């Protein structure tokens, strides 16, 4: 759903996404309804009970039939609340309940679940895969930073932990969040928290408006990391460049860094000494440059996506974990089972070489 350019709700891609979205809408609509009722009642009583010549103020004791004026709305609100609570409890159980029990009730997927260890650090996510033997915690495990690959149509069981950067550092709280998965899970030092999700192929193939996304192509080259990541990063940076200009924040150092990364610092007349930019250009001119760069980066990203398999989604840390919190991002690549196996094989080889 869109309001102009603004996406009201990202598309959900997991098997429990529809249930989650339904609940979000139920809560939103019920809360909006009762807010409107309460606000209207307040207005009616305020203006309807204003002082009038010759009219005496009534003294209401709140007994007898008057009780119902309070009780009926209260009962209705409590009923709505109970309805939300029941629905929430079932969904919570499905998503956050003990993984082994929950998965017994879920439709079986063709392949055995894939276990992935997620380690949250200041300020990076690391993903450990089982390697050739398919078992976590053995010698052939390999770890990738910032990027997580999963196939659609298979249960993913993650084991999330928080680690410090030194032996004496117990780590801090983080939160693993991918909005399209409709999944957010805190990472707590000293605990390993397991959870699950399964990406639905059909949902990945739809765009945010519910139409089939023409870019989806599960064939093509294996995209292992860097290429798609840098294209994705480029798109995000170009968006950020545009936002900086729109918000008039061209004099902060981040702007200079982004402009440098995108190679438009000269064009935007960024003064490298003062790290200030755009004094020589009008906002309209800068926006023109930013829009051009954004279009280029969007196209580059689309081209990479079209050429290879896999859809990319952003992973973010959703718990303020320190000064680098906003930089704590990663990328989730959803792939076809074949594409995932090819990538997995490639990574196993690469990590063998680097040992
Ligand atoms: Cu964090």
Boltz pocket constraint, residues with backbone or C-beta under 6 A from the ligand:
constraints:
  - pocket:
      binder: B
      contacts: [[A, 120], [A, 121], [A, 122], [A, 123], [A, 173], [A, 174], [A, 175], [A, 317], [A, 318], [A, 319], [A, 320], [A, 321], [A, 325], [A, 328]]
      max_distance: 6.0
